[in-house]
């Protein structure tokens, strides 16, 4: 159709629905051809019961990938048609079974003959076609099970928007943003502490003058994220990644990832061998980000922050 030539792949769902409607309409005509009073939507449930015998609604729903309410509605319709009966006796009284009636069993034999012809007809289409739709559907189902279309679009959105993010080094004009962004996220989950105020009120004195760095993420030239590389007086660690904060209005653009990578790159350039950080496990997106950057959980050591319940390190010598 010309519409889909205009819309492109954006209309995949609409095109599949149209194809499904066409096939379903044909299926109804085929049942009429074989003088079978049957609704195409019943087939998955009917097939399971005819092949495997009595089942619970939950078992049927799981096997055919439908919701329980959907299966329940189909069972009710098939019961009215005299093909299925419910509340069959079971050894386990907690299980309510559904099975075919004698009429349903007779119909299953009739449908088997019909299925032979349908299979042959579809095989003919596959032979005529350039691409095997049946195999393609199976492949797509597998790929979408591994990662949904929503997740894939989400990743593309993040990738596109991240291209508009600029990471710059700290200047005095960003002091208020450095403080406000950190205050915002800390106050959302925890309480501001004395160590926070020292670094946020005096970033030049407590971070920059001691050999550290601060990076600022700009989106549309507005500061929306910050992260610091702080020099440590520790025998095991050269620097700490700290004070990472991203505005809630700018999340979903990979800003945290870009800031984190900027800090890691800066630590390497300064000759650091290990990078340290402190966080809290309730901040799941942050913990996931740190893992992606290569950080690993380590045994705890003294910390000035009450909110810290996890400490991590990144061995820069192991990175290419």
HELIX and SHEET records of a PDB file:
HELIX    1   1 UNK A    2  UNK A    7  1                                   6    
HELIX    2   2 UNK A    8  UNK A   11  5                                   4    
HELIX    3   3 UNK A   12  UNK A   33  1                                  22    
HELIX    4   4 UNK A   40  UNK A   42  5                                   3    
HELIX    5   5 UNK A   43  UNK A   52  1                                  10    
HELIX    6   6 UNK A   57  UNK A   64  1                                   8    
HELIX    7   7 UNK A   68  UNK A   80  1                                  13    
HELIX    8   8 UNK A  102  UNK A  128  1                                  27    
HELIX    9   9 UNK A  133  UNK A  146  1                                  14    
HELIX   10  10 UNK A  149  UNK A  162  1                                  14    
HELIX   11  11 UNK A  172  UNK A  174  5                                   3    
HELIX   12  12 UNK A  175  UNK A  189  1                                  15    
HELIX   13  13 UNK A  194  UNK A  201  1                                   8    
HELIX   14  14 UNK A  203  UNK A  203  1                                   1    
HELIX   15  15 UNK A  204  UNK A  208  3                                   5    
HELIX   16  16 UNK A  248  UNK A  250  5                                   3    
HELIX   17  17 UNK A  255  UNK A  269  1                                  15    
HELIX   18  18 UNK A  284  UNK A  293  1                                  10    
HELIX   19  19 UNK A  316  UNK A  318  5                                   3    
SHEET    1   A 3 UNK A  55  UNK A  56  0                                        
SHEET    2   A 3 UNK A  97  UNK A 100 -1                                        
SHEET    3   A 3 UNK A  84  UNK A  88 -1                                        
SHEET    1   B 7 UNK A 165  UNK A 169  0                                        
SHEET    2   B 7 UNK A 213  UNK A 219 -1                                        
SHEET    3   B 7 UNK A 222  UNK A 231 -1                                        
SHEET    4   B 7 UNK A 239  UNK A 246 -1                                        
SHEET    5   B 7 UNK A 274  UNK A 279  1                                        
SHEET    6   B 7 UNK A 310  UNK A 315 -1                                        
SHEET    7   B 7 UNK A 296  UNK A 298 -1                                        
END                                                                             
